[in-house]
Amino acid sequence: MQPGLYQYLESREDLLKFMRMNPEWYRKITRDPSVLPAMEQESKVYFGQTVTQKMERVNNQIQMVQMLMQMAQAMKE
């Protein structure tokens, strides 16, 4: 693996963790460093860090709060 690429991966703990959990990416990166952006995107999907996944989590939390508020309102009545 190229030294500069390895230093970059060391600076990104999430990518190192992803690579350890998915060793096929180590082979891909070693053979062709230009696939790094694809690995970063796959890592984001794996760890739930995409914008869509974050919005879905926020939406779920909002729904939970609304449900709790409805339950509290029903107990008052």
mmCIF file of the N, C-alpha and C atoms, coordinates in Angstrom:
data_MODEL
# 
_entry.id   MODEL 
# 
loop_
_atom_site.group_PDB 
_atom_site.id 
_atom_site.type_symbol 
_atom_site.label_atom_id 
_atom_site.label_alt_id 
_atom_site.label_comp_id 
_atom_site.label_asym_id 
_atom_site.label_entity_id 
_atom_site.label_seq_id 
_atom_site.pdbx_PDB_ins_code 
_atom_site.Cartn_x 
_atom_site.Cartn_y 
_atom_site.Cartn_z 
_atom_site.occupancy 
_atom_site.B_iso_or_equiv 
_atom_site.pdbx_formal_charge 
_atom_site.auth_seq_id 
_atom_site.auth_comp_id 
_atom_site.auth_asym_id 
_atom_site.auth_atom_id 
_atom_site.pdbx_PDB_model_num 
ATOM 1   N N  . MET A 1 1  ? 0.857   -1.175 0.000  1.00 0.00 ? 1  MET A N  1 
ATOM 2   C CA . MET A 1 1  ? 0.000   0.000  0.000  1.00 0.00 ? 1  MET A CA 1 
ATOM 3   C C  . MET A 1 1  ? 0.903   1.236  0.000  1.00 0.00 ? 1  MET A C  1 
ATOM 4   N N  . GLN A 1 2  ? 0.470   2.242  -0.708 1.00 0.00 ? 2  GLN A N  1 
ATOM 5   C CA . GLN A 1 2  ? 1.249   3.464  -0.802 1.00 0.00 ? 2  GLN A CA 1 
ATOM 6   C C  . GLN A 1 2  ? 1.296   4.162  0.560  1.00 0.00 ? 2  GLN A C  1 
ATOM 7   N N  . PRO A 1 3  ? 2.464   4.681  0.931  1.00 0.00 ? 3  PRO A N  1 
ATOM 8   C CA . PRO A 1 3  ? 2.590   5.323  2.254  1.00 0.00 ? 3  PRO A CA 1 
ATOM 9   C C  . PRO A 1 3  ? 1.610   6.466  2.486  1.00 0.00 ? 3  PRO A C  1 
ATOM 10  N N  . GLY A 1 4  ? 1.410   7.315  1.486  1.00 0.00 ? 4  GLY A N  1 
ATOM 11  C CA . GLY A 1 4  ? 0.483   8.440  1.642  1.00 0.00 ? 4  GLY A CA 1 
ATOM 12  C C  . GLY A 1 4  ? -0.944  7.972  1.868  1.00 0.00 ? 4  GLY A C  1 
ATOM 13  N N  . LEU A 1 5  ? -1.324  6.938  1.158  1.00 0.00 ? 5  LEU A N  1 
ATOM 14  C CA . LEU A 1 5  ? -2.661  6.372  1.309  1.00 0.00 ? 5  LEU A CA 1 
ATOM 15  C C  . LEU A 1 5  ? -2.828  5.764  2.695  1.00 0.00 ? 5  LEU A C  1 
ATOM 16  N N  . TYR A 1 6  ? -1.803  5.079  3.167  1.00 0.00 ? 6  TYR A N  1 
ATOM 17  C CA . TYR A 1 6  ? -1.867  4.475  4.502  1.00 0.00 ? 6  TYR A CA 1 
ATOM 18  C C  . TYR A 1 6  ? -1.978  5.548  5.579  1.00 0.00 ? 6  TYR A C  1 
ATOM 19  N N  . GLN A 1 7  ? -1.242  6.643  5.420  1.00 0.00 ? 7  GLN A N  1 
ATOM 20  C CA . GLN A 1 7  ? -1.328  7.737  6.391  1.00 0.00 ? 7  GLN A CA 1 
ATOM 21  C C  . GLN A 1 7  ? -2.726  8.337  6.393  1.00 0.00 ? 7  GLN A C  1 
ATOM 22  N N  . TYR A 1 8  ? -3.319  8.478  5.213  1.00 0.00 ? 8  TYR A N  1 
ATOM 23  C CA . TYR A 1 8  ? -4.683  9.005  5.133  1.00 0.00 ? 8  TYR A CA 1 
ATOM 24  C C  . TYR A 1 8  ? -5.652  8.073  5.862  1.00 0.00 ? 8  TYR A C  1 
ATOM 25  N N  . LEU A 1 9  ? -5.506  6.777  5.631  1.00 0.00 ? 9  LEU A N  1 
ATOM 26  C CA . LEU A 1 9  ? -6.393  5.813  6.289  1.00 0.00 ? 9  LEU A CA 1 
ATOM 27  C C  . LEU A 1 9  ? -6.194  5.815  7.803  1.00 0.00 ? 9  LEU A C  1 
ATOM 28  N N  . GLU A 1 10 ? -4.955  5.997  8.258  1.00 0.00 ? 10 GLU A N  1 
ATOM 29  C CA . GLU A 1 10 ? -4.695  6.076  9.694  1.00 0.00 ? 10 GLU A CA 1 
ATOM 30  C C  . GLU A 1 10 ? -5.364  7.297  10.313 1.00 0.00 ? 10 GLU A C  1 
ATOM 31  N N  . SER A 1 11 ? -5.477  8.364  9.550  1.00 0.00 ? 11 SER A N  1 
ATOM 32  C CA . SER A 1 11 ? -6.103  9.576  10.077 1.00 0.00 ? 11 SER A CA 1 
ATOM 33  C C  . SER A 1 11 ? -7.626  9.448  10.134 1.00 0.00 ? 11 SER A C  1 
ATOM 34  N N  . ARG A 1 12 ? -8.180  8.462  9.441  1.00 0.00 ? 12 ARG A N  1 
ATOM 35  C CA . ARG A 1 12 ? -9.630  8.249  9.420  1.00 0.00 ? 12 ARG A CA 1 
ATOM 36  C C  . ARG A 1 12 ? -9.939  6.913  10.095 1.00 0.00 ? 12 ARG A C  1 
ATOM 37  N N  . GLU A 1 13 ? -10.213 6.949  11.385 1.00 0.00 ? 13 GLU A N  1 
ATOM 38  C CA . GLU A 1 13 ? -10.472 5.728  12.147 1.00 0.00 ? 13 GLU A CA 1 
ATOM 39  C C  . GLU A 1 13 ? -11.671 4.954  11.614 1.00 0.00 ? 13 GLU A C  1 
ATOM 40  N N  . ASP A 1 14 ? -12.680 5.673  11.124 1.00 0.00 ? 14 ASP A N  1 
ATOM 41  C CA . ASP A 1 14 ? -13.864 4.994  10.603 1.00 0.00 ? 14 ASP A CA 1 
ATOM 42  C C  . ASP A 1 14 ? -13.514 4.143  9.378  1.00 0.00 ? 14 ASP A C  1 
ATOM 43  N N  . LEU A 1 15 ? -12.629 4.653  8.520  1.00 0.00 ? 15 LEU A N  1 
ATOM 44  C CA . LEU A 1 15 ? -12.243 3.873  7.343  1.00 0.00 ? 15 LEU A CA 1 
ATOM 45  C C  . LEU A 1 15 ? -11.398 2.657  7.727  1.00 0.00 ? 15 LEU A C  1 
ATOM 46  N N  . LEU A 1 16 ? -10.522 2.828  8.709  1.00 0.00 ? 16 LEU A N  1 
ATOM 47  C CA . LEU A 1 16 ? -9.723  1.676  9.156  1.00 0.00 ? 16 LEU A CA 1 
ATOM 48  C C  . LEU A 1 16 ? -10.619 0.596  9.747  1.00 0.00 ? 16 LEU A C  1 
ATOM 49  N N  . LYS A 1 17 ? -11.571 1.011  10.545 1.00 0.00 ? 17 LYS A N  1 
ATOM 50  C CA . LYS A 1 17 ? -12.498 0.051  11.143 1.00 0.00 ? 17 LYS A CA 1 
ATOM 51  C C  . LYS A 1 17 ? -13.301 -0.664 10.056 1.00 0.00 ? 17 LYS A C  1 
ATOM 52  N N  . PHE A 1 18 ? -13.776 0.109  9.076  1.00 0.00 ? 18 PHE A N  1 
ATOM 53  C CA . PHE A 1 18 ? -14.533 -0.477 7.974  1.00 0.00 ? 18 PHE A CA 1 
ATOM 54  C C  . PHE A 1 18 ? -13.671 -1.476 7.206  1.00 0.00 ? 18 PHE A C  1 
ATOM 55  N N  . MET A 1 19 ? -12.415 -1.109 6.959  1.00 0.00 ? 19 MET A N  1 
ATOM 56  C CA . MET A 1 19 ? -11.530 -1.996 6.215  1.00 0.00 ? 19 MET A CA 1 
ATOM 57  C C  . MET A 1 19 ? -11.243 -3.278 6.995  1.00 0.00 ? 19 MET A C  1 
ATOM 58  N N  . ARG A 1 20 ? -11.137 -3.183 8.307  1.00 0.00 ? 20 ARG A N  1 
ATOM 59  C CA . ARG A 1 20 ? -10.905 -4.377 9.114  1.00 0.00 ? 20 ARG A CA 1 
ATOM 60  C C  . ARG A 1 20 ? -12.121 -5.299 9.096  1.00 0.00 ? 20 ARG A C  1 
ATOM 61  N N  . MET A 1 21 ? -13.302 -4.704 9.016  1.00 0.00 ? 21 MET A N  1 
ATOM 62  C CA . MET A 1 21 ? -14.523 -5.508 8.989  1.00 0.00 ? 21 MET A CA 1 
ATOM 63  C C  . MET A 1 21 ? -14.810 -6.048 7.587  1.00 0.00 ? 21 MET A C  1 
ATOM 64  N N  . ASN A 1 22 ? -14.233 -5.428 6.574  1.00 0.00 ? 22 ASN A N  1 
ATOM 65  C CA . ASN A 1 22 ? -14.431 -5.826 5.181  1.00 0.00 ? 22 ASN A CA 1 
ATOM 66  C C  . ASN A 1 22 ? -13.081 -5.907 4.480  1.00 0.00 ? 22 ASN A C  1 
ATOM 67  N N  . PRO A 1 23 ? -12.326 -6.991 4.698  1.00 0.00 ? 23 PRO A N  1 
ATOM 68  C CA . PRO A 1 23 ? -10.954 -7.072 4.176  1.00 0.00 ? 23 PRO A CA 1 
ATOM 69  C C  . PRO A 1 23 ? -10.860 -7.050 2.649  1.00 0.00 ? 23 PRO A C  1 
ATOM 70  N N  . GLU A 1 24 ? -11.955 -7.288 1.949  1.00 0.00 ? 24 GLU A N  1 
ATOM 71  C CA . GLU A 1 24 ? -11.872 -7.233 0.485  1.00 0.00 ? 24 GLU A CA 1 
ATOM 72  C C  . GLU A 1 24 ? -11.501 -5.829 0.006  1.00 0.00 ? 24 GLU A C  1 
ATOM 73  N N  . TRP A 1 25 ? -11.855 -4.813 0.830  1.00 0.00 ? 25 TRP A N  1 
ATOM 74  C CA . TRP A 1 25 ? -11.497 -3.438 0.467  1.00 0.00 ? 25 TRP A CA 1 
ATOM 75  C C  . TRP A 1 25 ? -9.994  -3.218 0.597  1.00 0.00 ? 25 TRP A C  1 
ATOM 76  N N  . TYR A 1 26 ? -9.345  -3.902 1.512  1.00 0.00 ? 26 TYR A N  1 
ATOM 77  C CA . TYR A 1 26 ? -7.886  -3.777 1.633  1.00 0.00 ? 26 TYR A CA 1 
ATOM 78  C C  . TYR A 1 26 ? -7.233  -4.227 0.329  1.00 0.00 ? 26 TYR A C  1 
ATOM 79  N N  . ARG A 1 27 ? -7.705  -5.351 -0.205 1.00 0.00 ? 27 ARG A N  1 
ATOM 80  C CA . ARG A 1 27 ? -7.150  -5.856 -1.462 1.00 0.00 ? 27 ARG A CA 1 
ATOM 81  C C  . ARG A 1 27 ? -7.431  -4.881 -2.606 1.00 0.00 ? 27 ARG A C  1 
ATOM 82  N N  . LYS A 1 28 ? -8.665  -4.357 -2.654 1.00 0.00 ? 28 LYS A N  1 
ATOM 83  C CA . LYS A 1 28 ? -9.014  -3.425 -3.734 1.00 0.00 ? 28 LYS A CA 1 
ATOM 84  C C  . LYS A 1 28 ? -8.166  -2.158 -3.671 1.00 0.00 ? 28 LYS A C  1 
ATOM 85  N N  . ILE A 1 29 ? -8.014  -1.603 -2.463 1.00 0.00 ? 29 ILE A N  1 
ATOM 86  C CA . ILE A 1 29 ? -7.246  -0.362 -2.285 1.00 0.00 ? 29 ILE A CA 1 
ATOM 87  C C  . ILE A 1 29 ? -5.773  -0.581 -2.614 1.00 0.00 ? 29 ILE A C  1 
ATOM 88  N N  . THR A 1 30 ? -5.239  -1.719 -2.222 1.00 0.00 ? 30 THR A N  1 
ATOM 89  C CA . THR A 1 30 ? -3.834  -2.009 -2.487 1.00 0.00 ? 30 THR A CA 1 
ATOM 90  C C  . THR A 1 30 ? -3.577  -2.107 -3.985 1.00 0.00 ? 30 THR A C  1 
ATOM 91  N N  . ARG A 1 31 ? -4.494  -2.734 -4.696 1.00 0.00 ? 31 ARG A N  1 
ATOM 92  C CA . ARG A 1 31 ? -4.323  -2.899 -6.144 1.00 0.00 ? 31 ARG A CA 1 
ATOM 93  C C  . ARG A 1 31 ? -4.621  -1.629 -6.920 1.00 0.00 ? 31 ARG A C  1 
ATOM 94  N N  . ASP A 1 32 ? -5.634  -0.884 -6.467 1.00 0.00 ? 32 ASP A N  1 
ATOM 95  C CA . ASP A 1 32 ? -6.064  0.303  -7.212 1.00 0.00 ? 32 ASP A CA 1 
ATOM 96  C C  . ASP A 1 32 ? -6.504  1.396  -6.238 1.00 0.00 ? 32 ASP A C  1 
ATOM 97  N N  . PRO A 1 33 ? -5.596  2.301  -5.855 1.00 0.00 ? 33 PRO A N  1 
ATOM 98  C CA . PRO A 1 33 ? -5.933  3.345  -4.878 1.00 0.00 ? 33 PRO A CA 1 
ATOM 99  C C  . PRO A 1 33 ? -7.046  4.293  -5.338 1.00 0.00 ? 33 PRO A C  1 
ATOM 100 N N  . SER A 1 34 ? -7.371  4.292  -6.625 1.00 0.00 ? 34 SER A N  1 
ATOM 101 C CA . SER A 1 34 ? -8.408  5.207  -7.115 1.00 0.00 ? 34 SER A CA 1 
ATOM 102 C C  . SER A 1 34 ? -9.815  4.796  -6.664 1.00 0.00 ? 34 SER A C  1 
ATOM 103 N N  . VAL A 1 35 ? -9.951  3.617  -6.047 1.00 0.00 ? 35 VAL A N  1 
ATOM 104 C CA . VAL A 1 35 ? -11.270 3.188  -5.551 1.00 0.00 ? 35 VAL A CA 1 
ATOM 105 C C  . VAL A 1 35 ? -11.542 3.712  -4.137 1.00 0.00 ? 35 VAL A C  1 
ATOM 106 N N  . LEU A 1 36 ? -10.663 4.544  -3.616 1.00 0.00 ? 36 LEU A N  1 
ATOM 107 C CA . LEU A 1 36 ? -10.838 5.104  -2.275 1.00 0.00 ? 36 LEU A CA 1 
ATOM 108 C C  . LEU A 1 36 ? -12.171 5.839  -2.112 1.00 0.00 ? 36 LEU A C  1 
ATOM 109 N N  . PRO A 1 37 ? -12.585 6.687  -3.056 1.00 0.00 ? 37 PRO A N  1 
ATOM 110 C CA . PRO A 1 37 ? -13.895 7.346  -2.893 1.00 0.00 ? 37 PRO A CA 1 
ATOM 111 C C  . PRO A 1 37 ? -15.061 6.354  -2.809 1.00 0.00 ? 37 PRO A C  1 
ATOM 112 N N  . ALA A 1 38 ? -14.979 5.272  -3.553 1.00 0.00 ? 38 ALA A N  1 
ATOM 113 C CA . ALA A 1 38 ? -16.030 4.248  -3.493 1.00 0.00 ? 38 ALA A CA 1 
ATOM 114 C C  . ALA A 1 38 ? -16.048 3.591  -2.119 1.00 0.00 ? 38 ALA A C  1 
ATOM 115 N N  . MET A 1 39 ? -14.850 3.348  -1.555 1.00 0.00 ? 39 MET A N  1 
ATOM 116 C CA . MET A 1 39 ? -14.783 2.756  -0.222 1.00 0.00 ? 39 MET A CA 1 
ATOM 117 C C  . MET A 1 39 ? -15.338 3.715  0.822  1.00 0.00 ? 39 MET A C  1 
ATOM 118 N N  . GLU A 1 40 ? -15.033 5.007  0.682  1.00 0.00 ? 40 GLU A N  1 
ATOM 119 C CA . GLU A 1 40 ? -15.553 5.992  1.631  1.00 0.00 ? 40 GLU A CA 1 
ATOM 120 C C  . GLU A 1 40 ? -17.079 6.022  1.589  1.00 0.00 ? 40 GLU A C  1 
ATOM 121 N N  . GLN A 1 41 ? -17.654 5.960  0.391  1.00 0.00 ? 41 GLN A N  1 
ATOM 122 C CA . GLN A 1 41 ? -19.106 5.970  0.266  1.00 0.00 ? 41 GLN A CA 1 
ATOM 123 C C  . GLN A 1 41 ? -19.707 4.689  0.861  1.00 0.00 ? 41 GLN A C  1 
ATOM 124 N N  . GLU A 1 42 ? -19.090 3.565  0.580  1.00 0.00 ? 42 GLU A N  1 
ATOM 125 C CA . GLU A 1 42 ? -19.573 2.299  1.130  1.00 0.00 ? 42 GLU A CA 1 
ATOM 126 C C  . GLU A 1 42 ? -19.483 2.299  2.655  1.00 0.00 ? 42 GLU A C  1 
ATOM 127 N N  . SER A 1 43 ? -18.432 2.926  3.182  1.00 0.00 ? 43 SER A N  1 
ATOM 128 C CA . SER A 1 43 ? -18.262 3.035  4.628  1.00 0.00 ? 43 SER A CA 1 
ATOM 129 C C  . SER A 1 43 ? -19.381 3.871  5.241  1.00 0.00 ? 43 SER A C  1 
ATOM 130 N N  . LYS A 1 44 ? -19.736 4.966  4.570  1.00 0.00 ? 44 LYS A N  1 
ATOM 131 C CA . LYS A 1 44 ? -20.816 5.814  5.072  1.00 0.00 ? 44 LYS A CA 1 
ATOM 132 C C  . LYS A 1 44 ? -22.134 5.052  5.118  1.00 0.00 ? 44 LYS A C  1 
ATOM 133 N N  . VAL A 1 45 ? -22.395 4.266  4.089  1.00 0.00 ? 45 VAL A N  1 
ATOM 134 C CA . VAL A 1 45 ? -23.626 3.467  4.061  1.00 0.00 ? 45 VAL A CA 1 
ATOM 135 C C  . VAL A 1 45 ? -23.583 2.427  5.174  1.00 0.00 ? 45 VAL A C  1 
ATOM 136 N N  . TYR A 1 46 ? -22.446 1.777  5.337  1.00 0.00 ? 46 TYR A N  1 
ATOM 137 C CA . TYR A 1 46 ? -22.290 0.722  6.345  1.00 0.00 ? 46 TYR A CA 1 
ATOM 138 C C  . TYR A 1 46 ? -22.528 1.248  7.755  1.00 0.00 ? 46 TYR A C  1 
ATOM 139 N N  . PHE A 1 47 ? -21.982 2.433  8.044  1.00 0.00 ? 47 PHE A N  1 
ATOM 140 C CA . PHE A 1 47 ? -22.107 3.004  9.380  1.00 0.00 ? 47 PHE A CA 1 
ATOM 141 C C  . PHE A 1 47 ? -23.328 3.906  9.542  1.00 0.00 ? 47 PHE A C  1 
ATOM 142 N N  . GLY A 1 48 ? -24.149 4.016  8.500  1.00 0.00 ? 48 GLY A N  1 
ATOM 143 C CA . GLY A 1 48 ? -25.372 4.816  8.599  1.00 0.00 ? 48 GLY A CA 1 
ATOM 144 C C  . GLY A 1 48 ? -25.113 6.308  8.642  1.00 0.00 ? 48 GLY A C  1 
ATOM 145 N N  . GLN A 1 49 ? -24.142 6.777  7.888  1.00 0.00 ? 49 GLN A N  1 
ATOM 146 C CA . GLN A 1 49 ? -23.777 8.186  7.924  1.00 0.00 ? 49 GLN A CA 1 
ATOM 147 C C  . GLN A 1 49 ? -24.210 8.954  6.682  1.00 0.00 ? 49 GLN A C  1 
ATOM 148 N N  . THR A 1 50 ? -25.020 8.349  5.830  1.00 0.00 ? 50 THR A N  1 
ATOM 149 C CA . THR A 1 50 ? -25.484 9.084  4.661  1.00 0.00 ? 50 THR A CA 1 
ATOM 150 C C  . THR A 1 50 ? -26.575 10.056 5.085  1.00 0.00 ? 50 THR A C  1 
ATOM 151 N N  . VAL A 1 51 ? -26.809 11.057 4.270  1.00 0.00 ? 51 VAL A N  1 
ATOM 152 C CA . VAL A 1 51 ? -27.806 12.076 4.587  1.00 0.00 ? 51 VAL A CA 1 
ATOM 153 C C  . VAL A 1 51 ? -29.185 11.425 4.726  1.00 0.00 ? 51 VAL A C  1 
ATOM 154 N N  . THR A 1 52 ? -29.493 10.514 3.831  1.00 0.00 ? 52 THR A N  1 
ATOM 155 C CA . THR A 1 52 ? -30.792 9.838  3.875  1.00 0.00 ? 52 THR A CA 1 
ATOM 156 C C  . THR A 1 52 ? -30.974 9.062  5.168  1.00 0.00 ? 52 THR A C  1 
ATOM 157 N N  . GLN A 1 53 ? -29.954 8.350  5.585  1.00 0.00 ? 53 GLN A N  1 
ATOM 158 C CA . GLN A 1 53 ? -30.042 7.566  6.820  1.00 0.00 ? 53 GLN A CA 1 
ATOM 159 C C  . GLN A 1 53 ? -30.168 8.473  8.037  1.00 0.00 ? 53 GLN A C  1 
ATOM 160 N N  . LYS A 1 54 ? -29.451 9.587  8.027  1.00 0.00 ? 54 LYS A N  1 
ATOM 161 C CA . LYS A 1 54 ? -29.540 10.527 9.150  1.00 0.00 ? 54 LYS A CA 1 
ATOM 162 C C  . LYS A 1 54 ? -30.937 11.134 9.227  1.00 0.00 ? 54 LYS A C  1 
ATOM 163 N N  . MET A 1 55 ? -31.492 11.503 8.072  1.00 0.00 ? 55 MET A N  1 
ATOM 164 C CA . MET A 1 55 ? -32.841 12.071 8.052  1.00 0.00 ? 55 MET A CA 1 
ATOM 165 C C  . MET A 1 55 ? -33.869 11.052 8.521  1.00 0.00 ? 55 MET A C  1 
ATOM 166 N N  . GLU A 1 56 ? -33.678 9.810  8.156  1.00 0.00 ? 56 GLU A N  1 
ATOM 167 C CA . GLU A 1 56 ? -34.592 8.754  8.591  1.00 0.00 ? 56 GLU A CA 1 
ATOM 168 C C  . GLU A 1 56 ? -34.554 8.589  10.116 1.00 0.00 ? 56 GLU A C  1 
ATOM 169 N N  . ARG A 1 57 ? -33.352 8.645  10.691 1.00 0.00 ? 57 ARG A N  1 
ATOM 170 C CA . ARG A 1 57 ? -33.239 8.541  12.155 1.00 0.00 ? 57 ARG A CA 1 
ATOM 171 C C  . ARG A 1 57 ? -33.921 9.708  12.850 1.00 0.00 ? 57 ARG A C  1 
ATOM 172 N N  . VAL A 1 58 ? -33.730 10.917 12.319 1.00 0.00 ? 58 VAL A N  1 
ATOM 173 C CA . VAL A 1 58 ? -34.370 12.094 12.903 1.00 0.00 ? 58 VAL A CA 1 
ATOM 174 C C  . VAL A 1 58 ? -35.881 11.966 12.803 1.00 0.00 ? 58 VAL A C  1 
ATOM 175 N N  . ASN A 1 59 ? -36.359 11.510 11.653 1.00 0.00 ? 59 ASN A N  1 
ATOM 176 C CA . ASN A 1 59 ? -37.789 11.325 11.457 1.00 0.00 ? 59 ASN A CA 1 
ATOM 177 C C  . ASN A 1 59 ? -38.345 10.306 12.459 1.00 0.00 ? 59 ASN A C  1 
ATOM 178 N N  . ASN A 1 60 ? -37.635 9.223  12.666 1.00 0.00 ? 60 ASN A N  1 
ATOM 179 C CA . ASN A 1 60 ? -38.069 8.216  13.643 1.00 0.00 ? 60 ASN A CA 1 
ATOM 180 C C  . ASN A 1 60 ? -38.122 8.797  15.054 1.00 0.00 ? 60 ASN A C  1 
ATOM 181 N N  . GLN A 1 61 ? -37.146 9.631  15.392 1.00 0.00 ? 61 GLN A N  1 
ATOM 182 C CA . GLN A 1 61 ? -37.127 10.245 16.718 1.00 0.00 ? 61 GLN A CA 1 
ATOM 183 C C  . GLN A 1 61 ? -38.293 11.213 16.886 1.00 0.00 ? 61 GLN A C  1 
ATOM 184 N N  . ILE A 1 62 ? -38.595 11.951 15.833 1.00 0.00 ? 62 ILE A N  1 
ATOM 185 C CA . ILE A 1 62 ? -39.726 12.876 15.888 1.00 0.00 ? 62 ILE A CA 1 
ATOM 186 C C  . ILE A 1 62 ? -41.030 12.107 16.067 1.00 0.00 ? 62 ILE A C  1 
ATOM 187 N N  . GLN A 1 63 ? -41.173 11.008 15.337 1.00 0.00 ? 63 GLN A N  1 
ATOM 188 C CA . GLN A 1 63 ? -42.373 10.192 15.475 1.00 0.00 ? 63 GLN A CA 1 
ATOM 189 C C  . GLN A 1 63 ? -42.507 9.636  16.889 1.00 0.00 ? 63 GLN A C  1 
ATOM 190 N N  . MET A 1 64 ? -41.392 9.244  17.477 1.00 0.00 ? 64 MET A N  1 
ATOM 191 C CA . MET A 1 64 ? -41.403 8.713  18.845 1.00 0.00 ? 64 MET A CA 1 
ATOM 192 C C  . MET A 1 64 ? -41.854 9.793  19.830 1.00 0.00 ? 64 MET A C  1 
ATOM 193 N N  . VAL A 1 65 ? -41.349 11.004 19.681 1.00 0.00 ? 65 VAL A N  1 
ATOM 194 C CA . VAL A 1 65 ? -41.735 12.100 20.560 1.00 0.00 ? 65 VAL A CA 1 
ATOM 195 C C  . VAL A 1 65 ? -43.218 12.410 20.393 1.00 0.00 ? 65 VAL A C  1 
ATOM 196 N N  . GLN A 1 66 ? -43.695 12.414 19.161 1.00 0.00 ? 66 GLN A N  1 
ATOM 197 C CA . GLN A 1 66 ? -45.108 12.668 18.914 1.00 0.00 ? 66 GLN A CA 1 
ATOM 198 C C  . GLN A 1 66 ? -45.981 11.599 19.572 1.00 0.00 ? 66 GLN A C  1 
ATOM 199 N N  . MET A 1 67 ? -45.553 10.354 19.467 1.00 0.00 ? 67 MET A N  1 
ATOM 200 C CA . MET A 1 67 ? -46.315 9.264  20.073 1.00 0.00 ? 67 MET A CA 1 
ATOM 201 C C  . MET A 1 67 ? -46.343 9.416  21.597 1.00 0.00 ? 67 MET A C  1 
ATOM 202 N N  . LEU A 1 68 ? -45.211 9.767  22.187 1.00 0.00 ? 68 LEU A N  1 
ATOM 203 C CA . LEU A 1 68 ? -45.158 9.961  23.634 1.00 0.00 ? 68 LEU A CA 1 
ATOM 204 C C  . LEU A 1 68 ? -46.035 11.128 24.067 1.00 0.00 ? 68 LEU A C  1 
ATOM 205 N N  . MET A 1 69 ? -46.045 12.186 23.255 1.00 0.00 ? 69 MET A N  1 
ATOM 206 C CA . MET A 1 69 ? -46.907 13.339 23.582 1.00 0.00 ? 69 MET A CA 1 
ATOM 207 C C  . MET A 1 69 ? -48.392 12.947 23.508 1.00 0.00 ? 69 MET A C  1 
ATOM 208 N N  . GLN A 1 70 ? -48.738 12.140 22.526 1.00 0.00 ? 70 GLN A N  1 
ATOM 209 C CA . GLN A 1 70 ? -50.129 11.672 22.392 1.00 0.00 ? 70 GLN A CA 1 
ATOM 210 C C  . GLN A 1 70 ? -50.508 10.807 23.580 1.00 0.00 ? 70 GLN A C  1 
ATOM 211 N N  . MET A 1 71 ? -49.589 9.956  24.002 1.00 0.00 ? 71 MET A N  1 
ATOM 212 C CA . MET A 1 71 ? -49.867 9.093  25.154 1.00 0.00 ? 71 MET A CA 1 
ATOM 213 C C  . MET A 1 71 ? -50.042 9.934  26.424 1.00 0.00 ? 71 MET A C  1 
ATOM 214 N N  . ALA A 1 72 ? -49.207 10.951 26.592 1.00 0.00 ? 72 ALA A N  1 
ATOM 215 C CA . ALA A 1 72 ? -49.314 11.824 27.753 1.00 0.00 ? 72 ALA A CA 1 
ATOM 216 C C  . ALA A 1 72 ? -50.628 12.596 27.713 1.00 0.00 ? 72 ALA A C  1 
ATOM 217 N N  . GLN A 1 73 ? -51.020 13.024 26.551 1.00 0.00 ? 73 GLN A N  1 
ATOM 218 C CA . GLN A 1 73 ? -52.279 13.750 26.393 1.00 0.00 ? 73 GLN A CA 1 
ATOM 219 C C  . GLN A 1 73 ? -53.470 12.821 26.728 1.00 0.00 ? 73 GLN A C  1 
ATOM 220 N N  . ALA A 1 74 ? -53.384 11.574 26.286 1.00 0.00 ? 74 ALA A N  1 
ATOM 221 C CA . ALA A 1 74 ? -54.473 10.626 26.538 1.00 0.00 ? 74 ALA A CA 1 
ATOM 222 C C  . ALA A 1 74 ? -54.587 10.318 28.029 1.00 0.00 ? 74 ALA A C  1 
ATOM 223 N N  . MET A 1 75 ? -53.479 10.329 28.756 1.00 0.00 ? 75 MET A N  1 
ATOM 224 C CA . MET A 1 75 ? -53.519 10.046 30.193 1.00 0.00 ? 75 MET A CA 1 
ATOM 225 C C  . MET A 1 75 ? -54.149 11.199 30.965 1.00 0.00 ? 75 MET A C  1 
ATOM 226 N N  . LYS A 1 76 ? -54.016 12.417 30.452 1.00 0.00 ? 76 LYS A N  1 
ATOM 227 C CA . LYS A 1 76 ? -54.602 13.577 31.105 1.00 0.00 ? 76 LYS A CA 1 
ATOM 228 C C  . LYS A 1 76 ? -56.122 13.526 31.025 1.00 0.00 ? 76 LYS A C  1 
ATOM 229 N N  . GLU A 1 77 ? -56.614 12.999 29.936 1.00 0.00 ? 77 GLU A N  1 
ATOM 230 C CA . GLU A 1 77 ? -58.071 13.002 29.710 1.00 0.00 ? 77 GLU A CA 1 
ATOM 231 C C  . GLU A 1 77 ? -58.765 11.927 30.477 1.00 0.00 ? 77 GLU A C  1 
# 
